[in-house]
């Protein structure tokens, strides 16, 4: 099963909790981070804590994450995007611009939802926060492909 995972939990560190709360407030929803969860159990995203675009093994606690099932035919190209961009830095400046506005993103750096939107081939990936991306993924696929876990 191939899914997108959206983090709705709270980090124990105060700085990360404040940042997550700001993202949720500005992006108007419950999510502060997102990942692709591939059928082999690996995850991919861009993470501030991990320094940028990476693959990672994550144990998802169901009460901290919501999942959207994605069509399996997308998995290969999305995985390839992450392989091609692995190691590129996290876009701190772009994330700050998303939160407070007026600061352009860096075309060679990525935040979580921006990397996911780019990997999926969505136009203007810098426009997406985790909550907006969740809404798009729910709307973009027909109900026969989508199932919320």
Buried (B, 14 or more C-beta within 10 A) or exposed (E): EBBBBBBBBEBEEEEBBEBBEBBBEBBEBBBBBBBBBBEEEBBBBBBBEEEBBBBEEBEBEEEBBBBBBBEEEBBEEBBEBBEEBEEBEBBBBBBBBBBEEEBEBBEEBBBBBBBBBBBBEBEEBBBBBBBBBBEBBEEEBEEEBBEEE
